[in-house]
């Protein structure tokens, strides 16, 4: 709970990013933008602090950030220097010093974020010149640290709020910071939001935005989130879908404070529908569907619009029995015949359905529509703010009309733009077709935009949350590129992904190393050179190794190259067959060589032996399911299906990958980031799904282009998980991705004296 208030203007220069970021990170201060303020002021437990350095110290203490005060003092001094120097050589000297300091450290002081991290980050962030120098790529360690702090959920949220404050600045007014500057009329501790999915399928990335925003505001105002299943259509809904939706929400780290169902209120909704008829605000209608649609378009009143209350109640009673006569009728709200907003032209609020309901069985033969039930249940359940996409905006007046007509408690509606992505289908019906036709393996297929699909593809919850908050209060309905969300994801994954190596199996080239060890030797190395907390791995060294064919072809005779995690070697000879394929190489180990002077840093693996085997793995990559960026209303999906969307590469990986658990992230160095998908039950190979890195070239559709990976034809290698039946029981269950690396860290059995690892990577 916030203990203080940080007041500042969005136009302060230089801007106090350190104070802003640590306030958000510690959650010990509410942030208020007062455009009349001339400086920054923290009111914390009655004490007023007006310098950035003191504010950072105070909030660090209040937030329990441990630190070594003697070390922190030097970094506070460095931050002050960086804020004042303007000469590039002096700036570079300071950046060089920080880069060296962070070469073997995750954070500036200790193993956790402290005030020293925030004061330095803010100093760098406030200087456009420094930010520009960091983009040159000459300070890899510093850039890694800087990007990590900026990618934190709290930082992204507060930066999005700052952008919104600048866009909505009003001299002399005070506005609370937060996504879209907060909810209208929200009171701390009293906000109630709701996420109302229909239990008729799986959640997709569009639903994720709604779910995350509802959770965000409930937490922001210390309120309550209701997960309510909108179960008013027994033709499409199942209990199993409720279970999978709750699983999907768990994958998004979202848990409702309470789970309810619209069906919990069927009795009340029925009584309120009778009340609507009795007060003359609803009537029964048996107009044929096509005729009713025509009349609504043309603004023509139904012939039953002025029927008596007695006749309307009689028809509603007949509907309730589910008789053939009752099935002809529906109940319509008596709003308007010819309102310009066609959503207000006497919408249907009750209709018949004789199929058993998955919760209420055969009790009901009539069911309320979403447009009738939603505002009523929102009001009954105490919802204060109904968040929904702006595709419902035309129906907002209808929402309020229902509440007013019945004299219920009012609910505020907050609109946000619907999330759409290029080359992506979000229609449940169309996604069902892909599953039923066997074009994907199931609802958790990595090519699917479902929550479990994108999580299986390697999208971290933190990256997804940051992306949703970065969308801000935009009302624009656009088709977004995938690059931003995957680029955010890379920043989340990179600091915690262990590094491993893999060599393509059909392109491996044996290399004989002269001067190498006479027998295989093993050394323990960090899994992540910049983050020792990730653990250690064992690397085997021998006089016979394997390299990739592409690397082998690039070697020049007598060229000196670097074998990563070992040292330099000189290429003495290559054997090449008639097709130009390199069949073998001989090298001389040259550990005295300077790795800084070599152009090629090569991954490699010792030849597999019974004592030190290489692990057969499969690397998977995917293309978009459709070839058109945005399908139009009249487009036939079948005309735009990508012929081949899965690409498989057989490879050999270092034995350390056996320590991984399903859902773990990793990087196969020089090949990309992957997520471990488990063992293939048919061939026993470990499978790794490539995670997009956000680079435009890697996200372009592969349709029509050549690929080094082997295409996997849909018909041959992608059997449907459901065998043509969308029944949920046959769909695979998604795993929880909450571990970032295995617990089994191998010990060092033998240390060789023929190489010194420290000298190879010291910068």
Long-range contacts (C-beta under 8 A, 24 or more apart in sequence): 1-27, 1-222, 2-27, 2-28, 2-29, 2-30, 3-28, 3-29, 3-44, 3-45, 3-62, 4-28, 4-29, 4-30, 4-42, 4-43, 4-44, 4-45, 4-62, 5-29, 5-30, 5-31, 5-32, 5-42, 5-43, 6-30, 6-31, 6-32, 6-40, 6-41, 6-42, 6-55, 7-32, 7-33, 7-34, 7-37, 7-40, 7-41, 7-42, 7-43, 7-174, 8-32, 8-33, 8-34, 8-37, 8-39, 8-40, 8-41, 9-33, 9-34, 9-35, 9-36, 9-37, 9-38, 10-35, 10-162, 10-165, 10-166, 10-169, 11-35, 11-166, 11-169, 12-37, 12-39, 12-40, 14-83, 14-126, 14-127, 15-125, 15-126, 16-40, 16-52, 16-55, 16-122, 16-126, 17-121, 17-122, 17-125, 17-126, 18-52, 18-55, 18-56, 18-79, 18-118, 18-119, 18-121, 18-122, 18-123, 19-52, 19-55, 19-56, 19-59, 19-122, 20-122, 20-158, 20-162, 21-118, 21-121, 21-122, 21-149, 21-154, 21-155, 21-158, 22-55, 22-56, 22-59, 22-60, 22-63, 22-115, 22-118, 23-55, 23-59, 23-158, 24-154, 24-155, 24-157, 24-158, 25-63, 25-113, 25-118, 25-152, 25-154, 25-155, 26-59, 26-60, 26-62, 26-63, 26-64, 26-65, 27-63, 27-154, 28-59, 28-62, 28-63, 29-59, 29-62, 30-176, 30-177, 31-158, 31-161, 31-176, 31-177, 31-178, 32-174, 32-175, 32-176, 32-177, 33-165, 33-169, 33-174, 33-175, 33-176, 33-177, 34-173, 34-174, 35-169, 35-170, 35-171, 35-172, 35-173, 36-171, 36-172, 52-119, 52-122, 53-80, 53-119, 56-115, 56-118, 56-119, 56-122, 57-115, 59-115, 60-114, 60-115, 60-118, 65-112, 65-113, 65-114, 65-115, 66-110, 66-112, 66-114, 67-109, 67-110, 67-114, 67-115, 67-116, 68-109, 68-110, 71-109, 71-116, 72-109, 72-114, 72-115, 72-116, 75-108, 75-109, 75-116, 75-119, 75-120, 76-115, 76-116, 76-119, 78-120, 78-123, 79-119, 79-120, 79-122, 79-123, 80-123, 82-120, 82-123, 82-124, 82-127, 82-130, 83-123, 83-126, 83-127, 86-129, 88-129, 88-133, 91-127, 91-129, 91-130, 91-133, 92-133, 95-130, 95-133, 95-134, 95-139, 95-142, 96-139, 98-139, 98-142, 99-139, 99-140, 99-141, 99-142, 99-763, 100-141, 100-763, 102-141, 102-142, 102-144, 102-145, 102-530, 103-141, 103-530, 103-762, 103-763, 104-529, 104-530, 104-532, 106-145, 106-495, 106-530, 106-531, 106-532, 106-533, 107-145, 108-145, 111-533, 113-149, 117-145, 117-149, 118-149, 121-146, 121-149, 121-150, 125-150, 141-530, 141-763, 144-494, 144-495, 144-530, 147-491, 148-491, 148-495, 150-491, 151-466, 151-488, 151-491, 151-492, 153-462, 153-465, 153-466, 153-469, 156-466, 156-469, 156-470, 157-466, 157-469, 160-469, 160-470, 160-472, 163-472, 164-472, 164-473, 178-220, 179-213, 179-216, 179-217, 179-220, 179-469, 179-472, 179-473, 180-414, 180-416, 180-472, 180-473, 181-473, 182-220, 183-217, 183-221, 183-385, 183-412, 183-414, 184-385, 184-412, 184-414, 185-384, 185-412, 186-217, 186-221, 186-384, 186-385, 187-221, 188-221, 188-222, 189-221, 189-222, 189-223, 190-221, 190-223, 190-384, 191-217, 191-218, 191-220, 191-221, 191-222, 191-223, 191-224, 191-384, 191-385, 192-218, 192-223, 192-224, 192-225, 192-226, 192-381, 192-382, 192-383, 192-384, 192-385, 193-217, 193-218, 193-223, 193-224, 193-225, 193-226, 193-383, 193-384, 193-385, 193-386, 193-387, 194-225, 194-226, 194-227, 194-228, 194-378, 194-381, 194-383, 194-386, 195-225, 195-226, 195-227, 195-228, 195-249, 195-254, 195-256, 196-228, 196-229, 196-230, 196-262, 196-374, 197-227, 197-229, 197-230, 197-245, 198-229, 198-230, 198-231, 198-233, 198-236, 198-237, 199-229, 199-230, 199-231, 199-237, 199-238, 199-239, 199-241, 199-242, 199-245, 199-358, 200-233, 200-236, 200-237, 200-238, 200-241, 200-428, 201-241, 201-428, 201-431, 201-432, 201-443, 202-241, 202-244, 202-245, 202-248, 202-443, 202-450, 202-451, 202-452, 203-245, 203-248, 203-249, 203-450, 203-451, 204-426, 204-431, 204-448, 204-449, 204-450, 204-451, 204-453, 205-419, 205-421, 205-424, 205-426, 205-449, 205-450, 205-451, 205-454, 205-464, 206-389, 206-418, 206-419, 206-420, 206-426, 206-449, 207-248, 207-451, 208-252, 208-451, 208-464, 208-468, 209-416, 209-419, 209-468, 209-471, 210-387, 210-388, 210-389, 210-416, 211-249, 211-252, 211-254, 212-252, 212-254, 212-464, 212-465, 212-468, 213-387, 213-416, 213-468, 214-387, 215-254, 216-465, 216-468, 216-469, 217-385, 217-387, 218-257, 223-384, 224-257, 224-258, 225-254, 225-256, 225-257, 226-256, 226-257, 226-258, 226-259, 226-260, 226-381, 226-383, 227-256, 227-258, 227-259, 227-260, 228-259, 228-260, 228-261, 228-262, 228-377, 228-381, 229-259, 229-260, 229-261, 229-262, 229-263, 230-262, 230-370, 230-373, 230-374, 231-261, 231-262, 231-263, 231-357, 231-358, 231-359, 232-262, 232-263, 232-367, 232-368, 232-369, 232-370, 232-373, 233-353, 233-367, 234-353, 234-355, 234-356, 234-357, 234-358, 234-367, 235-353, 235-355, 237-357, 237-358, 238-358, 238-728, 239-358, 239-359, 240-727, 240-728, 240-729, 241-728, 243-728, 244-443, 244-728, 244-731, 247-452, 247-733, 247-734, 248-450, 248-451, 248-452, 248-734, 250-736, 251-451, 251-452, 251-455, 251-461, 251-734, 251-736, 251-737, 252-451, 252-461, 252-464, 253-461, 260-381, 261-359, 262-368, 262-373, 262-374, 262-377, 263-357, 263-359, 263-360, 265-373, 265-376, 265-377, 265-380, 266-360, 266-363, 266-364, 266-367, 266-368, 268-376, 268-380, 269-368, 269-372, 269-373, 269-376, 269-377, 270-320, 270-366, 272-376, 272-406, 273-316, 273-331, 273-349, 273-350, 273-368, 273-372, 274-313, 274-316, 275-406, 276-331, 276-333, 276-349, 276-405, 276-406, 277-309, 277-312, 277-313, 277-316, 277-331, 278-309, 278-313, 279-405, 280-309, 280-334, 281-333, 281-334, 281-405, 282-312, 282-331, 282-332, 282-333, 282-334, 282-349, 283-307, 283-312, 283-331, 283-332, 283-334, 284-311, 284-312, 284-315, 284-316, 284-319, 284-329, 284-330, 284-331, 284-332, 285-329, 285-330, 285-331, 285-332, 286-315, 286-328, 286-329, 286-330, 296-342, 296-345, 296-346, 297-342, 299-337, 299-338, 299-345, 300-337, 301-337, 302-332, 302-346, 305-334, 305-337, 305-346, 316-350, 316-366, 319-350, 319-352, 319-365, 319-366, 320-364, 320-365, 320-366, 321-365, 322-352, 322-354, 322-365, 322-366, 326-352, 326-365, 327-352, 327-354, 333-372, 333-398, 333-401, 333-402, 333-405, 335-398, 335-401, 341-394, 341-397, 342-394, 343-394, 343-395, 343-397, 343-398, 344-397, 344-398, 344-401, 347-371, 347-398, 371-395, 371-398, 371-399, 371-402, 372-402, 374-399, 375-399, 375-400, 375-402, 375-403, 375-408, 375-411, 376-402, 376-403, 376-406, 376-408, 378-411, 379-403, 379-408, 379-409, 379-410, 379-411, 380-408, 382-409, 383-411, 384-411, 384-412, 385-411, 385-412, 385-413, 385-414, 386-411, 386-412, 386-413, 386-414, 387-414, 387-416, 388-413, 388-414, 388-415, 388-416, 389-415, 389-416, 389-417, 389-418, 390-415, 390-416, 390-417, 390-418, 390-475, 390-477, 391-418, 391-477, 415-475, 416-471, 416-473, 416-474, 416-475, 417-471, 417-474, 417-475, 417-476, 417-477, 417-478, 418-477, 419-471, 419-480, 420-477, 420-478, 420-479, 420-480, 420-630, 421-449, 421-479, 421-480, 421-481, 421-482, 422-479, 422-480, 422-481, 422-482, 422-629, 422-630, 423-482, 423-624, 423-625, 423-626, 423-627, 423-628, 423-629, 423-701, 424-449, 424-482, 424-624, 424-626, 425-449, 425-625, 425-626, 425-631, 425-637, 430-637, 432-726, 433-637, 434-625, 435-720, 435-721, 435-722, 435-726, 435-731, 436-720, 436-722, 436-724, 436-725, 436-726, 437-720, 437-724, 438-714, 438-715, 438-718, 438-719, 438-720, 438-724, 439-625, 439-641, 439-714, 439-718, 439-720, 440-625, 440-718, 440-720, 441-718, 441-719, 441-720, 441-721, 441-732, 442-720, 442-721, 442-722, 442-730, 442-731, 442-732, 443-721, 443-731, 443-732, 444-731, 444-732, 444-733, 444-734, 446-620, 446-622, 446-689, 447-622, 447-623, 447-624, 447-625, 447-645, 447-646, 448-625, 452-734, 455-734, 455-737, 456-675, 456-677, 456-689, 456-734, 457-622, 457-675, 457-689, 457-691, 457-692, 458-489, 458-493, 458-665, 458-673, 458-674, 458-675, 458-689, 458-690, 458-691, 458-692, 459-485, 459-486, 459-489, 459-691, 460-489, 460-492, 460-493, 460-665, 460-737, 462-492, 463-488, 463-489, 463-491, 463-492, 463-493, 464-489, 466-492, 479-629, 479-630, 481-696, 481-699, 482-692, 482-699, 483-694, 483-695, 483-696, 483-699, 484-694, 485-694, 486-691, 486-692, 486-693, 486-694, 486-699, 487-693, 487-694, 487-695, 488-694, 489-691, 489-692, 489-694, 490-673, 490-691, 490-693, 490-694, 493-665, 493-673, 493-691, 494-667, 494-673, 495-528, 495-530, 495-531, 496-528, 496-531, 496-534, 496-665, 496-740, 496-741, 497-528, 497-534, 497-665, 497-666, 497-667, 497-673, 497-740, 498-527, 498-528, 498-534, 498-535, 498-537, 498-656, 498-664, 498-665, 498-666, 498-667, 498-741, 499-527, 499-528, 499-529, 499-666, 499-667, 499-669, 500-527, 500-537, 500-653, 500-654, 500-656, 500-657, 500-666, 500-667, 500-668, 500-669, 501-564, 501-603, 501-604, 501-605, 501-653, 501-654, 501-668, 501-669, 502-603, 502-605, 502-617, 502-619, 502-651, 502-652, 502-653, 502-654, 502-668, 502-671, 503-546, 503-547, 503-548, 503-603, 503-604, 503-605, 503-614, 503-651, 503-652, 504-548, 504-549, 504-649, 504-650, 504-651, 505-616, 505-650, 505-651, 505-652, 506-650, 507-548, 507-549, 507-550, 508-546, 508-547, 508-548, 508-549, 508-652, 509-546, 509-547, 509-548, 509-549, 509-551, 509-552, 509-582, 509-583, 509-584, 509-585, 510-544, 510-545, 510-546, 510-584, 510-585, 510-607, 511-544, 511-545, 511-546, 511-547, 511-552, 511-584, 511-585, 511-586, 511-587, 511-604, 512-543, 512-544, 512-584, 512-585, 512-586, 512-587, 513-542, 513-543, 513-544, 513-545, 513-569, 513-587, 513-588, 513-589, 514-543, 514-572, 514-586, 514-587, 514-588, 514-589, 515-588, 515-589, 515-590, 516-541, 516-542, 516-543, 516-544, 516-589, 517-541, 517-542, 517-543, 517-752, 517-754, 518-543, 520-606, 520-609, 520-611, 520-612, 521-750, 521-752, 521-754, 522-612, 522-748, 522-749, 522-750, 523-748, 523-750, 523-751, 523-752, 523-757, 524-746, 524-747, 524-748, 525-565, 525-757, 527-656, 527-741, 529-761, 534-740, 534-741, 535-741, 535-742, 535-745, 536-745, 536-746, 536-748, 537-654, 537-656, 537-659, 537-745, 537-746, 538-655, 538-656, 538-746, 538-748, 538-749, 539-565, 539-654, 540-606, 540-612, 540-654, 540-655, 541-566, 541-606, 541-752, 541-755, 542-606, 542-607, 542-609, 544-606, 544-607, 545-604, 545-605, 545-606, 545-607, 546-604, 546-605, 546-606, 546-607, 546-614, 546-652, 547-585, 547-602, 547-603, 547-604, 548-603, 549-581, 549-582, 551-600, 551-602, 552-582, 552-585, 553-580, 553-582, 554-600, 555-585, 555-600, 559-600, 560-590, 560-593, 560-597, 560-598, 561-598, 561-599, 561-600, 561-601, 561-602, 562-593, 562-595, 562-598, 562-600, 562-601, 562-602, 563-602, 563-604, 564-601, 564-602, 564-603, 564-604, 564-669, 565-757, 565-760, 566-604, 566-755, 566-760, 567-591, 567-593, 567-595, 567-755, 567-760, 568-592, 568-593, 568-594, 568-595, 568-598, 569-593, 591-754, 591-755, 595-760, 603-669, 603-670, 605-652, 605-653, 605-654, 608-652, 612-655, 613-655, 614-652, 614-653, 614-654, 614-655, 615-652, 615-653, 615-654, 615-655, 615-657, 615-658, 615-686, 616-650, 616-651, 616-652, 616-684, 616-685, 616-686, 617-650, 617-651, 617-652, 617-653, 617-657, 617-685, 617-686, 617-687, 617-688, 618-648, 618-649, 618-650, 618-651, 618-680, 618-683, 618-685, 618-686, 618-687, 618-688, 619-648, 619-649, 619-651, 619-668, 619-671, 619-674, 619-688, 619-690, 619-709, 620-646, 620-647, 620-648, 620-649, 620-677, 620-687, 620-688, 620-689, 620-690, 621-646, 621-647, 621-649, 621-689, 621-690, 621-707, 621-709, 622-646, 622-647, 622-689, 622-690, 623-647, 623-701, 623-702, 623-703, 624-701, 624-703, 627-701, 627-703, 642-701, 642-702, 642-703, 643-703, 643-714, 644-703, 644-711, 644-712, 644-713, 644-714, 645-714, 646-711, 646-712, 646-714, 646-717, 646-718, 647-702, 647-707, 647-709, 647-710, 647-711, 647-712, 648-709, 648-710, 648-712, 648-717, 649-708, 649-709, 649-710, 650-685, 653-686, 656-746, 657-686, 658-686, 659-741, 659-742, 659-744, 659-745, 659-746, 660-686, 660-741, 660-742, 661-739, 661-742, 662-735, 663-735, 663-736, 663-737, 663-738, 663-739, 664-739, 664-740, 664-741, 664-742, 665-691, 665-740, 665-741, 666-741, 675-737
